[in-house]
Amino acid sequence: MRIRRFLPALVIASTVLLLLWKLAFTNLILARGDTFFYIYPYWEHRARALLAGQLPLWNPYLFMGAPFLANPQAGVLYPLNWPLAPFVAPTAVKIAIIAHTLIAAAGAFKLARRALNLTSIAATLAALLFALGGHLTGKVEQVNQLQALAWMPWLLLAAHRQVTGSSVRERTRAGLVLAGLLALQLLAGHTQTTFIALLAVALWALSTALGTSNPSDRSSALRRLLPLLASTIMGALIAGAQLLPAIELARNSLRSTGLPLSDALSFSLHPLLLGRALLPGLSRPLFSEFIGYLGVAGLLLALAGLAALTRGTERARALAPAALAGFGLFLALGAFNPLYWALARYVPGFNLFRAPARYLALWALGAALLAGLGFERISTLSRHARRRLALAFSAGTVTLALLAFASTGTTPAGETGPLPAPAAADITAWALALSFGLAALLFPLRARIALPVLIALEIGMASFQLPLNNLTTSDAYASVRAPMTQLLLYRDEQPVPGRMFSMSALRFDQGDLADMRARLRMVLPDAGVITAVDAAKAKEVLSPNLPLAWRVPAVDGYDGGVLPLRAYAQFAQQFTPDNTLPEDGRLRERVTNTPANWLLNITNTRWLLTDKVEDIWRDDVFYDLQFQVALPRGATTTMAVKPAFQATAVGLVYSAPSAASAPLGQLHLTLADGSTRTVSIPAALPADGGHVPLGEPMDLTAVTLQSATAGLQLSGAAVIDTRTGSFITLTLGPYRMVHSGDVKIYENLSVFPRAYLVRALPLTADTRPIGGTVLRAHTPNHIVIETESDATATLVLADAHYPGWRATVDGKNTDISPANGFFRSVVVPAGSHEVVFDYQPMSWRWGLWISAVTLLLWAWGWQLTRRRTRPSD
């Protein structure tokens, strides 16, 4: 008896581990998309802080500083993340995926058993369909979504018991459980999923109340919907330590007024995609946001469960899951649903999130529960009912297959090109599943064995196309590429390292690409090789959030939620050629030319990372075209030659007015012995790498070009020894190349320190630091600066200004003003002073108090509702 009791748990656990075996039993890791670029860096930073006994309130590495704990997706306060701190991020993510898949399955099992009164076998099938169906397994690369979704069936179970409980005590305890689960889901870090789950709770509770056959019971159940609101409020208050900082962050976010309608409707499920979304694909995966399959046999069982709506005795069990599934599909259509347009425009909440396709979570849970109900009913159906079911099943499957063909050539959001026609493997699999499903209806007693086996085959085979099976070597994350080594050395040399700005578009190929592919193909399939190569390329330029993982401060960053800050976006638009606001960061993708040097100076940007895609070879000489120098008539620019080089010519890449007939200018050459020579630049010099002969070999240490024409723009230069073909490529502007490989790293020689004094604001191209500053302490939440100046000056700390930062000058509170709308600045009198910046956000303090008090009230309520026992018992 005891074994039978635990048999569903054993079946669920073993099946989950079987499907996720690569995650569970190999050292391969996920290394694509948000997992690699967002989740790993955030989890790495969180773990470092927690292991050091610190609370990661602030992130000093991305966006020139930003709140960390306040960002819900950081998951700092989610209790199930705390035990993962000792593990490296890829391992921690794998553990979280497996654990929350099990939590989701257990929740769906309990919901099916206690709310729908399904048998253990039917509930087990429903649990596995929800946890291992395409929607949830497609979320492994968005682990915070998976963590939040795992609690949705538990929330529905608590809401069900709160509405249907037979006593005040039972309903109160269910309400307390609902509040605790809601708080847990909020802390998991995906607010949109909580919004979707609350809609599910309301829908389930309403359907449960309306499904009651007795009018008096229905009226009583409807009155019990109000306490759901109280439980929701209590859950939000328990999570106050997260919610209050998040609300403050949202008010300062670029999305503080909600998303534009076009963004709120992006990633909507096109009706033509329904076939590919709901049928398992064996040849290629659909973009993960659109996946919602249960298998063809799973659809058959769901239809069998849906048919219970026509039977009065079973209607109550089918109504709530049917409502979930139907509304999930209806809302997932998003832009293709006129009602959703109105919701996104007029109803609060719907305009805060994009990707309406995420409402497929409701479909996934509702359809899985219907399939469990259908599994229980299918062997008891009459012959007439089986005929109608066969007709509906055939028509539905064929319609979905035709929609899959109709979507050929479309390019949905998230896809890199037009969708191909369904492959022969897909068509064959759908046809076989349809045939076996119809055959099962002819032998209903055997259908209870055949259909679960068919579902297992379908879901197992389709999973090979999902990210959970597209894993790669752990070195894709852990290994260090050559440019990273250079930056890490510079990082460790200085107490406060200068920032970096990555400008590569990732269109380059690594020099060791052939060797890398050959080595990886020995142990990985082609998809894993591609993933590892792409990861190595991203590490070459530390983009976009990888600086956080490696503790290298950066100008850029990436976030699709409440970051970047509105002030950051408004400031960073100066980096872009068309002054566009970077909605989710990723300046690298918007910057085409090197930003103005004064912007790099005031932002403490010491390092520039670029690739060599735009550079050129001319006559066997390499020209670095990263920087351009505009030279009006009479203007000069000097390029250092390091080390000294004996040259017979200077190569130039430039542009100039085509009508020029006089010499373009002069080269003033500095020799190793300190003497100088002057050589004219002929007007007929080829613009794409022409050589200016020097007349004789010269040991050069510097080359100064003086323009003799208006509109001259210098793009590249080199000193060349034409006798041997050797050369040294010169770097233009106030920069020095410190690394040249697959990518280039430049040092900005005119960069300002992290903290500097200026005479006045705003900061402009003419701003120069005055006096002196020394950073005595610099941690994420505490900064100490010593200043020295002859007159009253403004201290600029090139970090983001944000509510919660406090400043003192010599121990006395002082106001912080935003310099150029973004940096922190304070006024300091003449003389020597100590300026201290501390991050002490009131939103965190108040939120912590609210959470603590509410938890005490929650515990008191739980104690009050404990079942009292008499001494005689």
C-alpha positions, 0 to 999 in steps of 0.5 A, a space after each residue: 500500500 505504501 509503495 502504491 502511495 508513492 508510485 506516482 512520485 516515483 514515476 514523475 521523478 524518473 520520467 522527468 530525469 529521463 527526459 532531462 538526462 543531459 541536464 541531470 547526468 552530463 557536464 554539458 551546459 546551456 549556452 545560448 540566448 538569455 541563459 548565456 548572456 543574461 542568466 549566468 552573469 546575474 546568477 554569478 554576481 548574486 552568488 558571489 555576494 551571498 557567499 561573501 555575506 553581502 546583500 547585492 543591492 547595487 550592480 556596478 558593472 553594467 549600465 554604468 551602475 544600476 540597482 541589482 536586488 530591485 530587479 526582480 529577475 535577479 532573484 536575490 530574495 527567492 529562497 530556492 536560489 540561496 542553496 545554489 550559491 556555491 555552484 557555478 552558474 551553469 550548474 546552478 541553472 541546471 539544478 534549478 531547471 530540474 527542481 522546478 520541473 519536478 515542482 511543476 509536475 507535483 503541483 499539476 498532480 495535486 491539482 488534478 487529484 484534489 480539484 478534479 478528483 482524478 485517479 492517480 494514473 490520470 493525474 500522473 499523466 496530466 502532471 507529466 504533460 504539463 511539466 514535460 510538454 513543449 511549453 514548459 520544456 521550451 522555457 529552460 533558456 528562460 529559467 526565471 520564467 520556468 521557476 515562476 511557472 512551476 508554482 502556477 498549479 499550486 496557486 490554483 489548488 490553493 485558490 480552489 480550496 479557498 473557494 470550495 472549502 467546507 469550513 472557515 478554518 479550511 478556507 482561511 488556511 487555503 488563503 494563507 497558503 495562496 498568499 505564501 505561494 504568491 509571494 514565492 512566485 513573485 520572488 522567483 523573478 518573473 512578474 509577467 508570469 505572476 500576472 498571468 498566474 493571477 488571471 488563471 487564479 481568477 478564471 479558475 475560481 470563477 469557473 469553479 464557482 459557476 460550475 456548481 450545480 446547486 444554486 445556493 452553493 454557487 452563490 456561496 462560492 461566488 461570495 468566497 471570491 472576495 477573500 482571494 483578493 485579500 490573499 493576493 494582497 497578503 502575498 504581495 505584502 510578504 514579497 514587499 522587500 522585493 516589490 517596493 524596490 522593484 516599484 521604485 525601479 519601475 518608476 525610474 525605468 525607461 518603461 515607467 509609462 508602460 510599453 508602446 502598443 506595438 511592443 506590448 503586442 510583439 511576439 503574438 501567436 499568429 493564427 497560422 502558427 497554431 499548427 506548428 505551436 500545438 503539433 510536436 515538431 521533429 525536424 526543427 523547433 519553433 521559437 520557444 515562446 510559441 511552443 505549446 504542444 502536448 503531442 497528437 495523442 495528448 490532443 486526443 485526450 484533451 478533446 475527450 476531457 473537453 467533451 465532459 462539458 456536455 455531460 452534466 455530471 462531469 461538467 464541473 470538473 471540465 469547466 475550469 481547465 477548459 476555461 484555462 486552455 481556451 482563454 490561454 489560446 485566445 489571449 496568446 493571439 495578441 495582435 491578431 485578437 481585437 480584444 487583446 488590442 483593447 486590453 493592451 490599450 485600456 486595461 492596466 497591466 496588459 501594457 506592461 509586458 510584451 509576448 502575449 504568446 506567454 499566455 500559452 502557459 494557461 493552455 499548457 496547464 488547462 489542456 494537460 488537465 483536460 487530457 488527464 480527465 480524458 484519459 479517465 473517461 476514454 474507456 467509458 465512452 459509448 460507441 457514438 461518443 467515440 465516433 464524435 470524438 474520432 471525427 473532432 480529433 481527425 478534423 482538428 489534427 488535419 486542420 492544424 497540419 494544414 495551418 502548419 503548411 499555410 505558415 510556410 514562408 512566414 517569418 514570425 518574431 524570433 525566427 531568423 528567416 522564413 519558415 520552411 514547409 513541414 518536413 517529411 519526418 513531421 508529416 509522417 509523425 503526425 499521420 502515424 500519431 493520428 492513425 494510432 489515436 484513431 485505432 486506440 478509439 476502436 479498442 478503448 480498453 487498450 487505449 489507456 495503455 497505448 495512448 500514454 506510450 504514444 504521448 511518451 514517444 511524441 514528446 520524447 522525440 520532439 524534445 530532441 529539437 528543444 534547447 534542453 537537448 542543445 547543450 554544449 561543453 562547459 568550457 563555452 562559459 568557463 574558458 577564458 579567451 585572449 582578449 578577456 585575459 588582457 582585460 582581467 589583468 588590467 582589472 586586477 592592476 587597479 583598485 577601480 578599473 576603468 570601464 570598457 565599451 564593446 563595439 563589435 557586431 560579432 561578424 568576425 571569425 576567430 583565428 582558431 575557428 578551424 581547430 576549435 570546430 575540429 576539437 569540438 566535433 569529436 564530442 559534440 553534435 553540430 548544434 553544440 559546436 555552433 553554440 560553443 563557437 558563438 559563445 567563444 565569440 561573445 566572450 572575445 568581446 564580453 558582450 552584452 552582460 558577460 562583464 558582470 560575470 567577470 567583474 569588468 565594469 562596462 558602459 553597456 548592458 542588456 535587460 528586457 525588463 525594468 532596465 535600463 534606467 530612463 536616465 541611462 537611455 537618455 544619456 546613452 542615446 548620445 552614443 548612437 548615430 541617430 540619437 535613438 533610445 536603447 530600449 533594452 541596452 545593447 549599445 554595441 548593436 547600435 553604435 557604428 562609429 567610435 563615439 566622441 572621445 569626450 563621451 568616453 572620457 566623462 564616462 571613465 571608458 578606458 577600454 574599447 573592444 572592436 573587431 577587424 571586420 572593417 579594417 583593410 589590407 592594401 599592398 600587403 599593409 594592414 590599415 586600422 580603420 577604427 578611428 577617423 580624424 577630421 582635419 580642416 585646413 591647418 589642423 594637425 594630428 599626431 600618431 606615435 610610432 612605438 617602437 621606433 621604426 625605420 621606414 621609407 614610406 608612410 601609407 595613408 587611407 583618407 578621404 578629401 574633396 575630389 577637386 583638390 589639385 594642390 598638395 593635401 598637406 604635409 607629414 612632419 616626421 619625428 626621428 629617433 635622434 630628436 630631429 624632424 623632417 617634413 614631406 609633402 602629401 601629393 594631391 594624386 595620392 591614392 585614397 585607399 592606402 597610397 604610399 608617401 615616399 620619404 626619400 630615404 630611410 628614417 628611424 621614426 618615433 612619431 608622424 604628424 599630419 597637417 592638412 592643407 585642404 578643407 574636408 580632409 578625413 584621415 581613416 588609417 595610417 602605417 609606416 612602411 619599409 618598402 625594402 622588406 615589406 615590414 610595417 607598423 600600423 598606426 592608431 589614430 586619435 588619443 588611443 593606444 592599441 594594447 591587444 590585437 588578435 581576433 579582436 582589438 583592445 584600445 586604451 583611451 589615453 585621455 580618459 577621466 578617472 572614475 571620480 573627478 572635479 570640474 569647474 562647472 556643469 554640464 559636462 561638455 567636450 571642453 570639460 577638463 578635470 581640475 584639482 585632484 581626487 583619490 578613491 580610498 574605498 570603492 565597493 558596490 554600496 560604499 564609496 569614499 573619495 578624497 578631493 583637493 581643489 583651490 576653489 569650490 568645484 563639483 565632484 563628478 562620480 561617473 556612476 549612475 545617479 539613483 534614489 537611495 544614494 546618500 552623500 556626505 562631505 566631511 561627515 555632513 549630509 549633502 545633496 546629490 545632483 545628476 550631472 548631465 542628467 545621469 551621473 552623481 555629483 556634489 559640490 565641494 568647497 576649496 581645500 581637502 575633503 572626504 566625500 562618502 557615497 552610500 547606497 541605502 535605499 528606503 524602498 528596501 528598508 520599508 519593504 523589509 519591514 513590510 515583509 517581516 510584519 506580514 510574515 508575523 501576521 501570516 504565522 499568527 493566522 496559521 497558528 490560530 487556524 491549527 486544528 485544536 485537539 481535546 485531551 480526550 483525543 
